[in-house]
Every structure is written in structure tokens, then in C-alpha cells.
Amino acid sequence: MAIVEVTDVKKTYPLGKTEVHAVKGVSFSIEKGDFISIAGPSGSGKSTILNLIGCIDVPTEGTVVINGQQTSGLKDREITELRHQVIGFIFQSFNLVPVLNVYENIEFPLLLGRKRPTKSEHAQAREYIDHLIEEVGLSNWRKHRPNELSGGQRQRVAIARALAVRPQIVLADEPTANLDSKTGEDIIGLMKKINSELETTFIFSTHDSSIVSIADHVIRLKDGLVTENFRKERTTTR
């Protein structure tokens, strides 16, 4: 079942008196539970594609359908709701709130909901955050702020924060770019484990060959066009 459908999408940006054609007519679908790598060199259009799937941007032409909803037809409130309920983001710069500790950073997306949680919902949320902190191996660091953490630990907080709202899709933009190779491998292994256990769909924008090698679906871009789109046999049992 497709959770993301991209059909003949083009994205053009104005640049002075000229235009930049970042994406030039791209089509693909992503199934629920995919662990997918959108790979390509800098300037290939992969981050643009991620922004379009994440509703951070809208296509100039074509359609992006997320969980059955065509994003270009949604109002601002509906886009906010879709992002909050369906999509989690992991940024290469982590984007943690410096004055909040590990627990508070992970909890932060839950506080953005419009509805005040009941006592029962609040207790369940605390229990789930505790579970996420344990899953990402930060139980001893829960009260530490970002400046007291290593790059790998901060990325683990970012992963847990992305999962806090139990999203169906997690978008990760170059998640290993600021990490050493060993830490990067550990982070990718953690995300693969979460993908397998929770059936969360992970979509990576990357040129990291280790992510491409472990992905079960690979889309390669060059100059704003798809050059390869293939699916491997999944090695994990769901």
C-alpha cells in the first residue's frame, strides 16, 4: 500500500532574472514500512523532494499525495495537522532546543497539539517518552541539555523527538552528515531497528553509501531527474 505517491512533480525556484529547475518531472511511490534512500550528489534535487513530501514546500507542477491526501489542495491548518500527525523530521543539524534537556526536547512536539491532554493521556505520553529514551540509549542523559551531549547523542535525541508523535513517516535529511562513521552506522542501525519493530516508514535524503546499502528501496536522482528506482528484498521479518 502506497503511503506516498509523487506524480510528475516539478519544482522551479526564481533566482534573480533566471529560474532554477530543481526537480524536472519526478514520479515514484513509497509503501508503508519502506526504509528508503533518495540518493544523489549535491544539487540533484533530493532535499527538494524531501521538502515536498514533508509539506515544507509545494510543487510547481504535479502532485504529492501523503496518506491519501493531495497536499497541494490542503489549507495551512490542514497541512499543519498532517505534518503533526503523520510526519516526523530528523534534521542533519539536529535542531534541538538548547534550553531544554533530553526529556523536554523529545516531549516538545507533543506540546504543539491544540488539544490539552487528559491526565491519562499525559501519563501515557510520559511512559512513551521514557520508552523512547531507553530505546535510543540515553537513559543516563535524560536531564542533560544539548551542549552536554556528543553529536551522536544529539542525533539520538532528534530521532526520539521525531518518533514522539508516533508518525507513520519519518523524513531524515542527511542524518549522518555531521557524525563520524562508527556513530553514523550505530544511528542507521537504530533507525532500521525502529523501522522493523514499528513499521515506521523512513525516507532518507543522502549520499551516504552505508544508508543506500541497507535501504530496501532506493531512488537515485541526478540533475532533478530519477535515474534509478528499484526495490530490494527486505532482510527483516515484520
C-alpha positions as CSV (number, residue, x, y, z in Angstrom):
1,M,0.0,0.0,0.0
2,A,1.5,3.4,-1.1
3,I,1.8,5.9,1.7
4,V,3.5,8.5,-0.5
5,E,2.7,9.0,-4.2
6,V,4.7,11.5,-6.2
7,T,3.4,12.1,-9.8
8,D,5.2,14.1,-12.5
9,V,6.4,16.6,-9.9
10,K,8.4,19.7,-11.0
11,K,9.8,22.4,-8.7
12,T,11.2,25.6,-10.1
13,Y,12.7,28.4,-7.9
14,P,13.2,32.0,-9.1
15,L,16.9,33.2,-8.9
16,G,17.2,36.8,-9.9
17,K,16.1,37.0,-13.6
18,T,16.5,33.3,-14.1
19,E,14.9,30.1,-12.8
20,V,16.4,27.0,-11.1
21,H,14.7,23.8,-12.2
22,A,15.4,21.8,-9.0
23,V,13.1,18.9,-9.9
24,K,12.1,18.2,-13.5
25,G,9.3,15.7,-13.6
26,V,9.7,13.0,-11.0
27,S,7.3,10.1,-10.3
28,F,7.5,7.3,-7.7
29,S,5.6,5.7,-4.9
30,I,6.6,4.7,-1.4
31,E,5.0,1.8,0.5
32,K,4.1,1.8,4.2
33,G,7.1,0.4,6.1
34,D,9.7,1.2,3.5
35,F,13.2,2.1,4.5
36,I,14.0,4.2,1.5
37,S,17.1,6.1,0.3
38,I,16.7,9.0,-2.0
39,A,20.3,9.3,-3.1
40,G,22.3,11.6,-5.4
41,P,25.0,14.2,-5.5
42,S,24.6,17.7,-4.2
43,G,22.2,19.6,-6.4
44,S,20.4,16.5,-7.6
45,G,17.1,17.5,-6.1
46,K,16.9,15.1,-3.2
47,S,16.4,17.7,-0.4
48,T,13.8,19.4,-2.5
49,I,11.9,16.1,-2.9
50,L,12.1,15.6,0.9
51,N,10.7,19.1,1.5
52,L,7.8,18.4,-0.9
53,I,7.0,15.2,0.9
54,G,7.2,16.9,4.2
55,C,4.8,19.7,3.1
56,I,7.5,22.3,3.7
57,D,7.2,23.3,0.1
58,V,4.7,22.8,-2.7
59,P,5.3,21.5,-6.3
60,T,5.3,23.9,-9.2
61,E,3.6,21.2,-11.2
62,G,2.4,17.6,-10.5
63,T,1.0,16.1,-7.3
64,V,2.2,14.8,-4.0
65,V,-0.2,12.5,-2.1
66,I,0.5,11.7,1.5
67,N,-1.6,9.0,3.2
68,G,-4.3,9.5,0.6
69,Q,-4.3,13.3,0.8
70,Q,-3.2,15.5,-2.1
71,T,-1.0,18.1,-0.3
72,S,-1.4,21.0,-2.8
73,G,-5.1,21.2,-2.1
74,L,-4.8,21.5,1.6
75,K,-5.3,24.6,3.7
76,D,-2.5,25.8,6.0
77,R,-4.3,24.4,9.1
78,E,-4.7,21.0,7.3
79,I,-1.0,20.9,6.3
80,T,0.0,21.6,9.9
81,E,-2.3,18.9,11.1
82,L,-0.9,16.4,8.5
83,R,2.7,17.2,9.5
84,H,1.9,16.9,13.2
85,Q,0.0,13.6,13.0
86,V,1.7,11.8,10.1
87,I,5.3,13.1,9.6
88,G,8.4,13.3,11.8
89,F,11.5,15.1,10.9
90,I,15.2,14.4,11.6
91,F,17.5,17.2,10.5
92,Q,21.2,16.9,9.9
93,S,21.8,20.0,12.2
94,F,19.6,18.3,14.9
95,N,17.5,21.4,15.6
96,L,17.3,20.7,19.3
97,V,16.1,23.5,21.7
98,P,19.3,24.4,23.7
99,V,17.5,25.4,26.9
100,L,15.6,22.1,27.1
101,N,17.0,18.8,28.4
102,V,16.8,15.5,26.6
103,Y,13.4,14.6,28.0
104,E,11.9,18.0,27.3
105,N,13.3,18.1,23.7
106,I,11.6,14.8,23.0
107,E,8.4,15.9,24.6
108,F,8.3,19.2,22.7
109,P,6.3,18.1,19.6
110,L,3.6,16.7,21.9
111,L,3.1,20.1,23.4
112,L,2.3,21.6,20.0
113,G,-1.1,19.9,19.8
114,R,-4.1,22.1,20.1
115,K,-6.0,19.8,22.4
116,R,-5.0,19.8,26.1
117,P,-4.2,16.1,27.1
118,T,-6.1,14.4,29.8
119,K,-4.3,13.1,32.9
120,S,-4.4,9.6,31.4
121,E,-3.0,10.8,28.0
122,H,-0.3,12.8,29.8
123,A,0.7,9.7,31.8
124,Q,0.8,7.6,28.6
125,A,2.9,10.2,26.9
126,R,5.4,10.2,29.7
127,E,5.6,6.5,29.6
128,Y,6.2,6.5,25.8
129,I,8.9,9.2,26.1
130,D,10.7,7.1,28.8
131,H,10.5,4.2,26.4
132,L,12.0,6.2,23.5
133,I,14.8,7.5,25.8
134,E,15.6,3.9,26.7
135,E,15.4,2.8,23.0
136,V,17.9,5.4,21.9
137,G,20.3,4.6,24.8
138,L,20.0,7.9,26.6
139,S,18.6,6.8,30.0
140,N,21.6,8.2,31.9
141,W,21.4,11.5,29.9
142,R,17.7,12.4,30.2
143,K,18.3,15.6,32.2
144,H,21.3,16.8,30.1
145,R,21.0,19.7,27.7
146,P,22.2,19.5,24.1
147,N,25.5,21.3,24.8
148,E,26.4,18.5,27.2
149,L,25.9,15.8,24.6
150,S,28.0,14.4,21.7
151,G,26.9,14.7,18.1
152,G,25.7,11.1,18.1
153,Q,23.8,11.6,21.3
154,R,22.1,14.7,19.9
155,Q,21.1,12.8,16.8
156,R,19.6,10.1,19.0
157,V,17.5,12.8,20.8
158,A,16.4,14.0,17.3
159,I,15.3,10.5,16.4
160,A,13.4,10.1,19.6
161,R,11.8,13.5,19.1
162,A,10.7,12.6,15.6
163,L,9.1,9.4,16.9
164,A,7.3,11.1,19.9
165,V,4.1,11.8,18.0
166,R,4.1,8.2,16.6
167,P,4.4,9.3,13.0
168,Q,3.7,7.0,10.1
169,I,6.6,8.6,8.1
170,V,10.0,9.9,9.3
171,L,11.9,12.2,6.9
172,A,15.7,12.3,7.5
173,D,17.8,14.8,5.7
174,E,21.4,13.7,5.6
175,P,21.2,12.3,9.1
176,T,24.8,11.0,9.3
177,A,26.4,14.1,7.7
178,N,27.8,15.5,10.9
179,L,28.7,12.2,12.5
180,D,31.8,10.0,12.4
181,S,31.5,6.7,10.5
182,K,31.1,4.5,13.6
183,T,28.4,6.7,15.2
184,G,26.7,7.0,11.8
185,E,26.5,3.2,11.5
186,D,25.0,3.0,15.0
187,I,22.4,5.7,14.2
188,I,21.4,3.9,11.0
189,G,21.2,0.6,12.8
190,L,18.9,2.2,15.4
191,M,16.6,3.6,12.8
192,K,16.5,0.2,10.9
193,K,15.5,-1.4,14.2
194,I,12.7,1.1,14.8
195,N,11.6,0.6,11.2
196,S,11.4,-3.1,11.6
197,E,9.7,-3.1,15.0
198,L,7.2,-0.3,14.5
199,E,6.8,-0.4,10.7
200,T,7.5,3.3,10.6
201,T,8.3,4.4,7.0
202,F,11.8,6.0,6.9
203,I,12.7,8.3,3.9
204,F,16.3,9.4,3.7
205,S,17.9,12.1,1.6
206,T,21.5,11.0,1.5
207,H,24.7,10.4,-0.4
208,D,25.9,8.1,2.4
209,S,26.6,4.7,0.8
210,S,26.0,2.9,4.1
211,I,22.4,4.1,4.1
212,V,21.9,3.2,0.5
213,S,23.3,-0.4,1.1
214,I,20.8,-1.0,4.0
215,A,17.8,0.6,2.3
216,D,15.1,-1.8,0.9
217,H,14.1,0.8,-1.7
218,V,16.5,3.1,-3.5
219,I,15.7,6.1,-5.7
220,R,18.7,7.8,-7.4
221,L,18.5,11.3,-8.7
222,K,20.7,13.3,-10.9
223,D,20.0,16.9,-12.2
224,G,16.5,16.8,-10.9
225,L,15.5,13.5,-12.6
226,V,15.2,9.9,-11.4
227,T,18.0,7.8,-12.9
228,E,17.2,4.6,-10.9
229,N,14.2,3.3,-8.9
230,F,14.5,-0.2,-7.5
231,R,13.3,-2.3,-4.6
232,K,15.4,-4.9,-2.8
233,E,14.2,-7.9,-0.9
234,R,13.6,-6.9,2.7
235,T,16.0,-8.7,5.1
236,T,13.9,-8.2,8.2
237,T,10.7,-10.0,9.0
238,R,7.8,-7.9,10.0
